[in-house]
Amino acid sequence: MYFVCYFLLYKNMKSIQEISTLVHNGIREIDFPDQPSGLYEPLQYVLGLGGKRLRPLLCLSACNLFNEEALAQALPLALGIELFHNFTLIHDDLMDRSLVRRNKATVHIKWNENTAVLSGDALQIMACQQIALAPADKLKDCLDLFNQTASEVCEGQQLDMNFEMLDNVSKEDYIEMIRLKTAVLLGCSLKLGAIAGGAPARAADLLYDFGIHLGIAFQIQDDLLDVYGDPDIFGKAIGGDIINNKKTFLWIHSMETADDHTRSLFLNCMKSSYMDREEKIKMVTSFYNRLGARESCEQQMLDHQQSALKALNKLGLDKEQLITLSELARKLTYRQV
């Protein structure tokens, strides 16, 4: 590749542990106002819950591929992406009526729904403020990418809500929805880091593609964990997608695979208003097991993982430089949380 020599200038790259420390220290040092406490305490609470910090880690790892000296300039971008992600979680939990996030009460449960709306809005504003700290010569590119991504995430969330009212959602429609709702933010994280590091345009685009496929695989694994995960490890109650009639890959495969009689029974179960929570989860899961939904879901996840790795390999770097991102891709598709 024409930019291999460019990369080899940066052999003294930061380790993943050093990048992770930068992220955690950056989040810890975010200065929240004291008042009004009802607005800012929920934000401190949400960020204090921890999490994988995947998006800022991807952002700084991408920057690190090109210029480790630019990591300080990329840090506000990484923090902005993490703040925006947590904003979406606050609002998603409210819309989904989720009780628990990372084994702790969600904001609308611990406080109230109005607080969840307003605190989420404040977190989104803070995210924009961080993105606006991009280097002046890269500011427009970063803002354009971030704003496009923020709009797409909202589009994905709307599609997700629309699907709840439909009985006929295709796998293609579903993949497009999770591309928008989840994957574009991972792609954005990587591309922002690449831009901050001065990457060639083609390299930045390949990292974006890597993030898109990684994000799709990540969300499909999330679908699996919501049904088959250990709630103590997963960090939230199992079966939330079933209770909320979410059109996940498992649901779509079952609808496409079942015969007419089984499909009718499956839909009646999903739409039932008289079954209690645990009974409904058990019944729907039994349909998934009978119809091979889990296996189909796992194969789809692996297909996108491989597509992600192919995009990464097109960068033309040696394996040592790519080990952080390639290992992340593998670990995220076999995670339990």
Backbone hydrogen bonds, N-H to C=O, Kabsch-Sander energy under -0.5 kcal/mol:
donor,donor_aa,acceptor,acceptor_aa,energy
4,V,1,M,-1.4
7,F,3,F,-1.5
8,L,4,V,-1.8
9,L,5,C,-0.5
9,L,6,Y,-0.9
10,Y,7,F,-2.5
13,M,11,K,-1.9
19,I,15,S,-2.2
20,S,16,I,-2.5
21,T,17,Q,-2.0
22,L,18,E,-1.9
23,V,19,I,-2.1
24,H,20,S,-2.6
25,N,21,T,-2.7
26,G,22,L,-2.2
27,I,23,V,-2.4
28,R,24,H,-2.3
29,E,25,N,-1.7
30,I,27,I,-1.4
32,F,30,I,-0.9
39,L,36,P,-1.8
40,Y,36,P,-1.6
41,E,37,S,-2.6
44,Q,40,Y,-2.1
45,Y,41,E,-2.4
46,V,42,P,-2.5
47,L,43,L,-2.4
48,G,44,Q,-1.7
49,L,45,Y,-0.6
49,L,46,V,-1.2
50,G,47,L,-1.1
57,L,53,R,-1.7
58,L,54,L,-2.5
59,C,55,R,-2.3
60,L,56,P,-2.4
61,S,57,L,-2.1
62,A,58,L,-2.3
63,C,59,C,-1.9
64,N,60,L,-2.4
65,L,61,S,-1.0
65,L,62,A,-0.6
66,F,62,A,-0.6
66,F,63,C,-1.4
67,N,63,C,-2.6
70,A,67,N,-1.7
71,L,68,E,-1.5
74,A,70,A,-1.8
75,L,71,L,-1.6
78,A,74,A,-2.3
79,L,75,L,-2.8
80,G,76,P,-2.5
81,I,77,L,-2.2
82,E,78,A,-1.8
83,L,79,L,-2.6
84,F,80,G,-2.4
85,H,81,I,-2.4
86,N,82,E,-2.2
87,F,83,L,-2.1
88,T,84,F,-2.1
89,L,85,H,-1.7
90,I,86,N,-2.1
91,H,87,F,-1.9
92,D,88,T,-2.9
93,D,89,L,-2.7
94,L,90,I,-1.4
95,M,91,H,-2.6
96,D,92,D,-2.7
97,R,93,D,-0.6
97,R,94,L,-0.7
98,S,93,D,-2.3
101,R,104,K,-3.3
103,N,235,G,-3.9
104,K,101,R,-1.4
106,T,99,L,-1.7
109,I,106,T,-0.8
110,K,106,T,-2.9
111,W,107,V,-2.9
116,A,112,N,-1.9
117,V,113,E,-2.1
118,L,114,N,-2.5
119,S,115,T,-2.9
120,G,116,A,-1.7
121,D,117,V,-2.0
122,A,118,L,-2.2
123,L,119,S,-2.1
124,Q,120,G,-2.0
125,I,121,D,-2.0
126,M,122,A,-2.2
127,A,123,L,-1.9
128,C,124,Q,-2.0
129,Q,125,I,-2.0
130,Q,126,M,-1.7
131,I,127,A,-2.2
132,A,128,C,-2.0
133,L,130,Q,-1.7
134,A,131,I,-1.6
138,K,135,P,-2.0
139,L,135,P,-0.9
139,L,136,A,-0.7
142,C,138,K,-2.3
143,L,139,L,-2.9
144,D,140,K,-2.8
145,L,141,D,-2.1
146,F,142,C,-2.6
147,N,143,L,-2.9
148,Q,144,D,-2.1
149,T,145,L,-2.3
150,A,146,F,-2.8
151,S,147,N,-2.0
152,E,148,Q,-2.1
153,V,149,T,-2.5
154,C,150,A,-1.7
155,E,151,S,-2.1
156,G,152,E,-2.6
157,Q,153,V,-2.2
158,Q,154,C,-2.2
159,L,155,E,-2.3
160,D,156,G,-2.3
161,M,157,Q,-2.1
162,N,158,Q,-2.6
163,F,159,L,-2.5
164,E,160,D,-0.8
164,E,161,M,-0.5
165,M,162,N,-1.7
166,L,163,F,-1.7
174,Y,170,S,-2.2
175,I,171,K,-2.6
176,E,172,E,-2.1
177,M,173,D,-2.1
178,I,174,Y,-2.5
179,R,175,I,-2.0
180,L,176,E,-1.9
181,K,177,M,-3.1
182,T,178,I,-2.1
183,A,178,I,-2.4
184,V,179,R,-2.4
185,L,182,T,-0.7
186,L,182,T,-0.9
186,L,183,A,-0.5
187,G,183,A,-2.5
188,C,184,V,-2.7
189,S,185,L,-2.0
190,L,186,L,-2.0
191,K,187,G,-2.5
192,L,188,C,-2.9
193,G,189,S,-1.8
194,A,190,L,-2.3
195,I,191,K,-2.7
196,A,192,L,-2.6
197,G,193,G,-1.7
198,G,195,I,-1.6
199,A,194,A,-2.7
204,A,200,P,-2.3
205,D,201,A,-2.2
206,L,202,R,-2.2
207,L,203,A,-2.1
208,Y,204,A,-1.7
209,D,205,D,-2.3
210,F,206,L,-2.4
211,G,207,L,-2.2
212,I,208,Y,-2.1
213,H,209,D,-2.3
214,L,210,F,-2.3
215,G,211,G,-2.6
216,I,212,I,-2.1
217,A,213,H,-2.4
218,F,214,L,-2.6
219,Q,215,G,-2.3
220,I,216,I,-2.3
221,Q,217,A,-2.2
222,D,218,F,-1.7
223,D,219,Q,-2.1
224,L,220,I,-1.8
225,L,221,Q,-2.6
226,D,222,D,-2.1
227,V,223,D,-0.8
227,V,224,L,-1.0
228,Y,224,L,-3.6
229,G,225,L,-2.0
233,I,230,D,-1.1
234,F,230,D,-3.8
235,G,231,P,-1.7
239,G,226,D,-3.5
240,G,237,A,-0.8
243,I,239,G,-2.4
244,N,240,G,-2.1
245,N,242,I,-1.4
246,K,241,D,-3.1
248,T,246,K,-1.5
252,I,248,T,-2.5
253,H,249,F,-2.6
254,S,250,L,-2.0
255,M,251,W,-2.3
256,E,252,I,-2.3
257,T,253,H,-1.9
258,A,254,S,-2.3
263,R,259,D,-3.0
264,S,260,D,-2.1
265,L,261,H,-2.1
266,F,262,T,-2.7
267,L,263,R,-2.6
268,N,264,S,-2.3
269,C,265,L,-2.0
270,M,266,F,-2.4
271,K,267,L,-2.4
272,S,268,N,-0.6
272,S,269,C,-0.8
280,K,276,D,-2.4
281,I,277,R,-2.4
282,K,278,E,-2.2
283,M,279,E,-2.5
284,V,280,K,-2.7
285,T,281,I,-2.3
286,S,282,K,-1.7
287,F,283,M,-1.6
288,Y,284,V,-2.3
289,N,285,T,-2.4
290,R,286,S,-2.2
291,L,287,F,-2.1
292,G,289,N,-0.8
293,A,288,Y,-2.1
296,S,292,G,-1.9
297,C,293,A,-2.5
298,E,294,R,-2.5
299,Q,295,E,-2.0
300,Q,296,S,-2.2
301,M,297,C,-2.3
302,L,298,E,-2.2
303,D,299,Q,-2.2
304,H,300,Q,-1.9
305,Q,301,M,-2.0
306,Q,302,L,-2.4
307,S,303,D,-1.9
308,A,304,H,-2.2
309,L,305,Q,-2.1
310,K,306,Q,-2.1
311,A,307,S,-1.9
312,L,308,A,-1.9
313,N,309,L,-2.4
314,K,310,K,-1.3
315,L,312,L,-1.5
316,G,313,N,-1.5
321,Q,318,D,-0.9
322,L,318,D,-1.0
323,I,319,K,-0.7
323,I,320,E,-0.6
326,S,322,L,-2.8
327,E,323,I,-2.3
328,L,324,T,-1.9
329,A,325,L,-2.1
330,R,326,S,-1.6
331,K,327,E,-2.9
332,L,328,L,-2.6
333,T,329,A,-0.9
334,Y,331,K,-1.2
335,R,332,L,-0.5
